[in-house]
Amino acid sequence: MARPKFITFDCYGTLVYFQMAPVARALYADRVAPDAMDRFIADFSAFRLDEVLGAFKPYKEVVANALVRTCRLNGVDYRDSDIDTVYATVPTWGPHPDVPEALARIAREIPVVGLTNSMIDLIPPSIEKLGAPFHKVITAEETGAYKPQMKGFEYMLDALGARPEEVMHCSSSFRYDLMTAHDMRFGRRVFVNRGHEPSNPHYSTDEIADLRGLPGLLGL
């Protein structure tokens, strides 16, 4: 593949340090036994994925429903204040340490774009903390669908005026991003191995340990 016209990124988890699990661990520390916490957190993650597979709803509702279902499955008391506590932390999340320098280096040469399962008013503080200029940041609220659904990717390509083979998509998640990018025939799919999903070379064209490896893939 020639140098891509655009490099598109998943935001939470790939660029932004996604802290949903640490926040939930702290919130439920007095309600979930230590030996049951890993299972509780895994269930919370699984229910969030399930919640984004249907019709669009606000992200706060996605997280709230996932919390309710997780608590119900695990026999844990859910409090109405739980969602407010968790959701209020999201705009405070900043980048993984390896991101700002590498992303700024890339953005000087190739337009970078965010495709995020977020809301229009929720993601800007985290994007600002990344410290690099974005060509566009496209939210699930704008597209009317969450990843891994194809609708958001189609919306993004239309907004960029690009063919999938002209775009490199980067993510730390196969389930949310790279499986869809593969099926839509994106030219390159880069797996940023943050350790929260196992590698699967079938769905990626390249794998890097963190974003510091991306400029080298681009010859920068």
ZAKEVO-459981 format. One line per 10 residues: number of its first residue (from 1); their letters; for each residue x, y, z of N, C-alpha, C, CB. Coordinates in steps of 0.001 Angstrom, whole numbers, padded with zeros to 6 digits. Atoms other than C-alpha are relative to their C-alpha. Glycine has a CB too. Layout:
% residues N
NUM> a> X Y Z X Y Z X Y Z X Y Z  ...
//
This chain:
% residues 220
1> marpkfitfd> 000843 -001206 000000 000000 000000 000000 000870 001245 000000 -000949 000012 001223  -000666 -001284 -000023 001213 003495 -000833 -000363 000722 001298 -000388 000848 -001240  000325 -000770 -001198 001210 006095 001910 -001495 000305 000014 000831 001314 000060  001453 -000200 -000039 -002429 006301 003067 -000372 001482 -000096 -000579 -000598 001284  000504 -001368 000044 -004494 009398 002382 -000373 000495 001391 -001206 000092 -000929  000387 -000321 -001373 -005744 009273 005978 000408 -001154 000903 -001531 000276 000107  -000171 001015 -001037 -004862 007441 009161 -001110 000214 001000 001419 000079 000683  001160 -000111 -000888 -007957 006758 011223 000251 -000821 001255 -001300 -000473 -000713  -000291 000592 -001295 -007891 005855 014887 -001262 -000233 000817 000954 000882 000768  000843 000143 -001176 -010053 004339 017517 000589 000916 001069 -000080 -001505 000491
11> cygtlvyfqm> -000498 -000950 -001005 -009796 006788 020419 000145 -000638 001378 -000931 001200 000092  -000075 000582 -001340 -010705 005185 023764 000688 -001364 -000060 -001414 -000135 000620  -000736 001263 -000040 -008226 002416 024508 001234 000029 -000855 -000878 -001129 -000436  -001136 -000043 000913 -005945 003046 021535 000851 001233 000238 -000477 -000032 -001444  -000701 -001261 -000255 -005026 006704 022017 -000203 000479 001435 -000474 001074 -000976  000364 -000439 -001358 -006831 007610 025242 000045 -001203 000941 -001423 000665 000019  -000043 001072 -000990 -006122 005512 028318 -001408 -000213 000545 001002 000332 001153  001394 000312 -000326 -009526 003889 028776 -000072 -000530 001431 -000593 -001040 -001006  -000065 000303 -001424 -010141 003819 032524 -001310 -000524 000575 000412 001221 000750  001271 000513 -000492 -013591 002220 032749 000204 -001100 001045 -000837 -000530 -001161
21> apvaralyad> -000238 001087 -000953 -012201 -000859 034511 000557 000510 001326 000957 -001020 -000599  -000482 -000522 -001282 -010108 001006 037126 -001057 000783 000782 001191 000883 -000237  001050 -000767 -000678 -013024 003332 037873 -001024 -000946 000625 -000696 000967 -000990  000967 000967 -000537 -015413 000394 038295 000585 -000786 001170 -000453 -000968 -001100  -000642 000710 -001111 -012932 -001465 040485 -000057 000824 001283 001460 -000332 -000346  000017 -000863 -001182 -012699 001507 042832 -001417 000194 000527 000626 001355 -000325  001379 -000261 -000395 -016450 002158 042848 -000622 -001191 000717 -000832 000360 -001214  000651 001194 -000537 -017430 -001446 043621 000879 -000774 000986 -000400 -000908 -001134  -000927 000696 -000894 -014536 -002309 045939 -000666 -000451 001295 001176 000894 000321  000673 000368 -001254 -016895 -002370 048935 -001221 -000886 -000228 -000418 001252 000751
31> rvapdamdrf> 001168 000839 000311 -019552 -004430 047118 000362 -001305 -000697 -000963 000770 -000865  -000441 001197 000730 -017554 -007012 045154 001242 -000562 000688 000299 000330 -001508  -001137 000635 -000658 -015206 -009488 046812 001224 000042 -000905 -000335 -001453 000382  -001220 -000072 000823 -011573 -009257 045658 000144 -001156 -000982 001210 000038 000891  -000176 001158 000884 -011624 -012783 044231 -001080 -000075 -001092 -000015 -001285 000826  001056 -000035 001017 -014754 -011944 042198 000099 001230 -000902 -001363 -000032 000668  -000052 -001280 000709 -013647 -008542 040875 000373 -000165 -001467 000990 000927 000674  -000394 000171 001397 -011935 -009744 037688 -001187 -000469 -000846 001162 -001005 -000111  001175 000485 000715 -015091 -011602 036662 -001019 001130 -000172 -000636 -001192 000749  000921 -001138 000056 -017219 -008541 037467 000415 000977 -001105 -000046 000725 001366
41> iadfsafrld> -000513 -000935 001004 -015008 -006317 035298 -000132 -000583 -001403 001469 000350 000290  000153 000651 001307 -015035 -008839 032442 -001456 000032 -000457 000502 -001456 000060  001424 -000067 000341 -018835 -008959 032573 -000396 001414 -000417 -000858 -000458 001190  000286 -001398 000326 -019007 -005165 032521 000470 000317 -001415 000676 000949 001017  -000521 -000195 001348 -016845 -005127 029391 -000882 -000696 -001042 001438 -000523 -000091  000817 000769 000946 -018939 -007833 027697 -001366 000645 -000208 -000174 -001439 000495  001314 -000630 000125 -022226 -006077 028435 000089 001337 -000748 -000618 000215 001390  -000151 -001244 000773 -020885 -002751 027069 000038 -000301 -001489 001281 000756 000421  -000024 000378 001414 -020119 -004482 023788 -001391 -000382 -000473 000976 -001161 -000236  001340 000406 000389 -023563 -006060 023713 -000922 001203 -000159 -000572 -000965 001023
51> evlgafkpyk> 000876 -001174 000016 -025201 -002695 024389 000178 000853 -001253 000255 000848 001227  -000215 -000856 001174 -023657 -001049 021308 -000357 -000696 -001310 001443 000455 -000050  000280 000746 001221 -024773 -003720 018846 -001382 000273 -000578 000143 -001460 000265  001354 -000275 000469 -028363 -002540 018549 -000181 001437 -000451 -000991 -000315 001083  000309 -001371 000392 -030079 000758 017849 000779 000988 000860 -001509 000268 000112  -000789 -000994 -000721 -028195 003891 018846 -000752 000536 001213 000378 001148 -000929  000482 -000691 -001189 -028694 005321 022322 001187 000758 000580 -000623 -001003 001052  -001114 -000768 -000544 -026610 007861 024264 000984 -000885 000762 -000521 001097 000912  -001033 000830 -000606 -023324 006542 025596 -000212 -000173 001505 001370 000603 -000264  000266 000142 -001434 -024350 007226 029187 -000986 -001127 000245 -000539 001315 000589
61> evvanalvrt> 000961 001093 -000121 -027256 004846 028656 000664 -001346 -000270 -001172 000211 -000960  -000775 001224 000262 -024885 002237 027188 000695 -000456 001275 001044 000234 -001128  -000759 000343 -001202 -022721 002358 030303 -000939 -000344 001153 000928 001160 000400  000948 000268 -001079 -025686 002505 032692 -000621 -001379 -000141 -001092 001062 000022  000604 001317 000213 -027375 -000518 031137 000992 -001116 000264 -000538 -000115 -001418  -001029 001007 -000227 -024106 -002443 031195 000277 -000187 001489 001284 000385 -000725  -000200 000096 -001453 -023616 -001633 034890 -001153 -000744 000669 000145 001402 000614  001170 000664 -000587 -027163 -002696 035771 000042 -001497 -000276 -001306 000607 -000554  -000021 001416 000376 -026811 -005982 033883 001139 -000743 000692 000129 -000144 -001519  -001142 000615 -000686 -023387 -006671 035411 -000321 -000235 001468 001254 000884 -000133
71> crlngvdyrd> 000355 000147 -001416 -024652 -006055 038923 -001046 -001097 000183 -000526 001335 000567  001036 001019 -000102 -027710 -008228 038335 000607 -001401 -000136 -001082 000226 -001076  -000610 001305 000232 -025620 -011124 036993 000841 -000448 001186 000853 000035 -001254  -000917 000329 -001079 -023222 -010942 039911 -000609 000153 001392 001213 000858 -000105  000650 -000130 -001301 -025774 -010335 042674 000521 001163 000813 000169 -001259 000778  -000583 -001180 -000643 -024353 -006900 043453 -001026 001131 -000001 001312 000443 -000724  000923 -001123 -000117 -026335 -003884 044630 000399 001106 -000962 -000035 000531 001442  -000230 -001131 000891 -026650 -001222 041913 -000683 001227 000573 -000514 -000298 -001432  000542 -001257 -000499 -027177 002375 042980 -000115 000989 -001151 000885 000576 001135  000224 -000949 001086 -028549 005120 040760 001166 000966 -000168 -001275 000776 000245
81> sdidtvyatv> -001136 -000926 000072 -025505 007257 041584 001209 -000621 -000698 000395 000451 001399  -001175 000669 000568 -023135 004645 040124 000332 000525 -001392 -000227 -001506 -000059  -000271 -000436 001364 -023543 005754 036520 000550 001420 -000020 -001267 -000086 -000847  -000517 -001369 -000036 -022990 009421 037405 001465 000020 000411 -000824 000859 000960  -001385 000076 -000459 -019790 008515 039237 000921 -000454 -001124 000118 -000951 001195  -000836 000539 001076 -018432 006474 036335 000080 000979 -001166 -000547 -001354 -000482  000054 -000828 001214 -019541 008774 033509 000743 001325 000183 -001458 000274 -000388  -000659 -001282 -000254 -018153 011908 035165 001508 -000073 -000180 -000318 000475 001397  -001455 000121 000145 -014620 010520 034923 000445 000029 -001459 000480 -001283 000651  -000410 000210 001393 -014658 010031 031128 000720 001217 -000596 -001219 -000334 -000848
91> ptwgphpdvp> -000700 -001140 000600 -013737 013613 030089 001373 000279 000616 -000853 001229 000124  -001302 -000230 -000646 -010772 013524 032494 001083 -000923 -000537 -000122 -000185 001502  -000991 000975 000468 -009066 010627 030702 000926 000629 -001034 -000697 -001237 -000595  -001011 -000531 000906 -005839 011476 028909 000686 -001103 -000792 001031 000795 000775  -000631 000952 000907 -003445 009756 026507 000862 -001036 000709 000832 000736 -000994  -001080 000898 -000374 -001304 006694 026910 001312 000776 -000157 -000008 -001315 -000877  -001248 -000788 000045 002263 007965 027530 000696 000002 -001356 000955 -000520 001026  -000693 000105 001281 003484 006800 024113 -000679 000780 -001119 000110 -001442 -000397  000810 -000547 001084 000816 008685 022165 000398 001405 -000455 -001416 000018 000420  -000102 -001386 000497 001446 012482 022083 001124 000241 -001001 000188 000924 001152
101> ealariarei> -001123 -000276 000894 004895 012556 020498 -000171 -000698 -001347 001310 -000436 000650  000149 000758 001245 004216 009815 017949 -001153 000534 -000838 -000219 -001482 000301  001162 -000493 000739 000788 011161 017016 000291 001351 -000647 -001213 000113 000928  -000343 -001310 000558 002108 014693 016536 000925 -000156 -001204 000665 000889 001071  -000917 000250 001117 004870 013350 014291 -000761 -000465 -001240 001055 -001050 000395  000811 000507 001112 002354 011491 012144 -000876 001107 -000581 -000875 -001179 000465  000945 -001030 000445 -000102 014393 011996 000662 001087 -000838 -000673 000631 001194  -000707 -000980 000829 002579 016631 010476 000084 -000448 -001460 001406 000237 000551  -000197 000551 001338 002705 014332 007438 -001285 -000519 -000652 001003 -001109 000065  001208 000651 000516 -000678 012603 007080 -001180 000424 000866 000153 -001563 -000015
111> pvvgltnsmi> 001164 -000381 -000808 -004166 013746 008175 -000449 -001153 000902 -001162 000439 -000910  000460 001004 -000948 -005288 011898 011302 -001461 000273 000352 000886 -000005 001278  001449 -000075 -000205 -008932 011154 012027 -000369 -000930 001146 -000784 -000379 -001305  000520 000844 -001067 -010707 009814 015099 -001392 -000504 -000333 -000019 000759 001317  001340 000585 000099 -013667 007431 014889 -000292 -000619 001352 -000107 -001070 -001171  000131 000353 -001408 -014967 007095 018417 -001424 -000348 000399 000491 001127 000850  001289 000350 -000615 -017800 005418 020295 -000291 000969 001136 000003 -001471 000522  000190 -001026 -001011 -018429 008660 022096 -001077 000970 -000445 001313 000742 000279  000999 -001026 000265 -020692 011684 022174 000700 001292 -000388 -000913 000218 001231  -000578 -001241 000505 -020144 015072 020565 000568 000860 001128 -001047 000787 -000777
121> dlippsiekl> -000446 -000859 -001097 -019824 016848 023922 000889 -000716 001007 -001190 000569 000709  -000758 000782 -000980 -017934 014046 025698 001467 -000151 -000374 -000620 -001365 000157  -001349 000343 000433 -014811 013390 023619 000975 001183 -000073 -000073 -000646 -001331  -000979 -001074 000214 -013284 016910 023098 001069 000152 001073 -000713 001274 -000118  -001076 -000167 -000975 -011451 017147 026458 001114 -001043 -000134 -000569 -000058 001388  -001014 001039 000163 -009693 013831 025849 000805 000208 -001278 -000653 -001382 -000013  -000714 -000271 001253 -008831 014724 022235 000997 001132 000200 -000990 000353 -001133  -000892 -001133 -000254 -007354 018020 023409 001254 -000441 000744 -000727 001083 000798  -001145 000481 -000775 -005104 016144 025838 000988 -000804 -000844 -000484 -000847 001156  -000901 000774 000854 -003636 014111 022960 001089 000881 -000611 -000791 -000695 -001109
131> gapfhkvita> -001032 -000947 000395 -001784 017221 021814 000376 000006 -001466 001190 -000261 000771  -000284 -000003 001437 -001969 016678 018038 -001218 000498 -000755 000405 -001413 -000494  001143 -000485 000771 -004114 018333 015376 -000705 -001136 -000738 000451 001066 -000996  000804 000998 000687 -006937 016129 014085 -000684 000636 -001202 -001041 -000622 000956  000733 -000435 001182 -008349 016492 010591 -001502 -000042 000277 000355 -000884 -001219  001392 000156 -000415 -011699 015210 011911 -000045 -000950 001199 -000886 -000536 -001179  000355 000978 -001018 -013118 013478 014969 -001483 -000283 -000173 000333 000512 001459  001368 000405 000302 -016293 011547 014190 -000514 -000881 001123 -000079 -000740 -001361  000550 000717 -001145 -018497 010312 017019 -001154 -000910 -000406 -000466 000984 001060  001159 000870 000230 -021087 007572 017256 -001292 000796 -000005 -000068 -001094 001064
141> eetgaykpqm> 001198 -000839 -000019 -023622 010275 018027 -000268 000586 -001385 000148 001131 001038  000156 -000548 001352 -022992 011791 014578 -000430 -001065 -000998 001301 000640 -000462  000258 001048 000988 -023110 008496 012708 -001292 -000766 000280 001163 -000968 -000039  001205 000725 -000365 -026072 007062 014595 000230 -001468 000240 -001021 000164 -001051  -000317 001401 -000257 -024262 003796 015289 001354 -000097 000683 -000008 -000819 -001311  -001264 000267 -000671 -021514 002417 017476 000791 -001050 -000771 -000241 -000461 001449  -000833 001117 000432 -018566 000363 016330 -000291 -001185 000919 001527 000380 000022  -000561 000468 001263 -018284 -002508 015464 -000952 000037 -001192 000481 -001376 000174  000887 -000087 001145 -021277 -001738 013247 000686 000767 -001146 -001329 000685 000400  -000657 -000591 001171 -020259 -000756 009718 -000430 001434 -000276 -000276 -000838 -001214
151> kgfeymldal> 000568 -001301 000364 -022415 002365 009555 000955 001157 000303 -001315 000215 000736  -000927 -001064 -000360 -019874 004544 011362 001198 000076 -000929 000471 -000190 001408  -001127 000032 000931 -017035 003423 009114 -000424 000553 -001365 000543 -001443 -000146  000504 -000519 001276 -019158 004130 006030 -000163 001521 000055 -001346 -000666 -000357  000173 -001440 -000194 -020054 007573 007379 001358 000698 -000067 -000697 000294 001357  -001332 -000603 -000032 -016375 008305 008012 000603 000061 -001403 000925 -000791 000941  -000555 000015 001348 -015294 007277 004509 -000691 001034 -000887 -000132 -001397 -000614  000732 -001006 000764 -018028 009424 002986 000447 001408 000385 -001508 -000154 000220  -000406 -001325 -000469 -017005 012390 005139 001396 000365 -000495 -000043 000056 001527  -001368 -000239 000451 -013378 011987 004043 000120 -000003 -001522 000924 -001045 000586
161> garpeevmhc> -000093 000142 001444 -014194 011350 000395 001072 -000993 -000399 000276 001338 -000640  -001072 000980 000204 -011943 008287 000550 -000561 -001389 -000208 000960 -000003 001185  000294 001417 000138 -012040 004675 -000518 000657 -000753 001155 000493 -000542 -001374  -000606 000719 -001117 -011345 002070 002193 001449 -000403 -000251 -000805 -001223 000305  -001365 000434 000284 -008184 000901 000415 001010 001141 000109 000067 -000610 -001384  -000882 -001161 -000136 -006783 004448 000741 000261 000374 001465 -000602 001189 -000731  -000014 -000370 -001418 -007090 004444 004540 000684 -001073 000840 -001431 000232 000507  -000559 000873 -001032 -005060 002931 007380 -000806 000214 001278 001532 000289 000235  000747 -000117 -001255 -007137 002175 010478 000779 -000668 001122 -001411 -000632 -000131  -000809 000460 -001134 -005443 001740 013863 -000875 -000155 001231 001161 000981 000288
171> sssfrydlmt> 000806 000243 -001191 -006973 000207 016965 000680 -001040 000890 -001420 -000464 -000390  -000431 001024 -000942 -006208 -001808 020069 -001062 -001070 000178 000338 000624 001342  001097 000961 -000142 -009427 -003802 019560 -000378 -000604 -001349 -001225 000674 000636  000516 000692 001170 -010294 -006418 016984 -001523 000035 -000013 000502 -001446 -000034  001458 000151 -000044 -013885 -006770 018168 -000728 001289 -000341 -000431 -000474 001369  000667 -001268 000272 -014729 -003082 017998 000396 000605 -001349 000309 000981 001103  -000517 -000737 001151 -012606 -002012 015025 000548 -000858 -001125 001057 000912 000447  -000811 000572 001066 -010260 -004255 013134 -000712 -001100 -000771 001272 -000539 000570  000783 000982 000747 -012667 -007059 012247 -000881 000704 -001037 -000867 -000850 000961  000817 -000768 000937 -014968 -004475 010671 000858 000621 -001083 -000782 001086 000733
181> ahdmrfgrrv> -000891 -000600 000999 -012077 -002673 008970 000482 -001049 -001007 001209 000666 000691  -000378 001099 000895 -010972 -006040 007544 -001128 -000304 -000972 000361 -001262 000807  001136 000359 000846 -014444 -006855 006260 -000315 001095 -001024 -001228 -000273 000864  000239 -001113 000918 -014678 -003406 004667 001185 000275 -000919 -000329 001246 000783  -001171 -000037 000872 -011263 -003918 002998 000804 001290 000124 -000428 -000183 -001426  -000923 -001109 -000214 -009369 -001042 004568 001400 -000442 -000434 -000007 000461 001500  -001290 000352 000582 -005929 -000901 002968 000988 -000583 000977 000597 001183 -000623  -000840 000560 -001064 -004008 -001442 006205 -000763 000103 001305 001380 000740 000098  000627 000025 -001326 -005239 -002387 009654 001106 -000270 001012 -001148 -001091 000092  -001102 000094 -000953 -002793 -001786 012495 -000551 -000312 001383 000826 001309 000024
191> fvnrghepsn> 000377 000390 -001353 -003255 -003594 015796 001014 000573 000971 -000090 -001544 000138  -000832 -000544 -001069 -001873 -001583 018711 -000222 -000887 001213 -000345 001515 000312  000192 001053 -001001 -001336 -004355 021225 000152 000551 001418 000999 -001144 -000230  000028 -000545 -001360 -002318 -002764 024531 -000210 -001094 001047 -001101 001049 000121  000102 001110 -000932 -002830 -006204 026071 -001406 -000350 000431 000791 000296 001186  001349 000343 -000423 -006603 -006197 026423 -000732 -000915 -000970 -000789 001242 000192  000526 001020 000898 -007253 -008440 023411 001174 -000766 -000597 -000887 000630 -001119  -001089 000770 000597 -005165 -011270 021943 000208 000381 -001462 -000282 -001498 000116  -000315 -000278 001387 -003430 -010814 018612 -000751 -000954 -000928 001508 -000104 -000233  000640 000835 001010 -005189 -012095 015491 000430 000519 -001374 -001568 000011 000154
201> phystdeiad> -000561 -000525 001249 -003115 -011596 012327 -000955 -000065 -001184 001245 -000748 -000339  000949 000080 001118 -006049 -012574 010096 -000679 001340 -000251 -001058 -001074 000273  000752 -001250 000124 -007714 -009227 010783 000893 001238 -000037 -000971 000122 001143  -000900 -001148 000025 -004625 -007000 010884 001077 -000207 -001048 000633 000229 001382  -001126 000082 000924 -001885 -006189 008427 001314 000272 000710 -000183 000979 -001149  -001195 -000331 -000776 000561 -004904 011047 -000359 -000029 001483 000574 001398 -000410  000185 -000045 -001453 001026 -005141 014815 001150 000780 000615 -000084 -001437 000607  -001007 -000779 -000719 002846 -002679 017064 -000316 -000053 001489 000046 001477 -000508  000177 000063 -001448 003384 -002642 020813 -000658 001260 000541 001339 -000217 000684  000628 -001269 -000374 002413 001014 021132 000177 000960 -001165 000619 000589 001324
211> lrglpgllgl> 000056 -000913 001147 002075 004099 018979 001380 000451 -000480 -000823 001212 000358  -001343 -000364 000439 005818 004723 018870 000457 -000817 -001199 000979 -000173 001136  -000353 000811 001152 005991 001943 016291 -000654 000417 -001298 -000340 -001393 000272  000753 -000333 001204 003600 003601 013855 000776 000868 -000987 -001265 000698 000382  -000759 -000776 000997 005880 006260 012305 000917 -000863 -000850 000821 001064 000689  -000878 000892 000764 008287 003495 011279 -000744 -000759 -001088 000673 -000984 000931  000800 000685 001017 005500 001636 009459 -000293 000905 -001179 -001303 -000503 000598  000346 -000983 001022 004852 004830 007510 001229 000604 -000674 -000836 001099 000609  -001225 -000563 000544 008490 005574 006743 000249 001427 000419 -000029 -000074 -001473  -000176 -001380 -000477 008426 008746 008818 001177 000098 000970 -001289 000502 000684
//
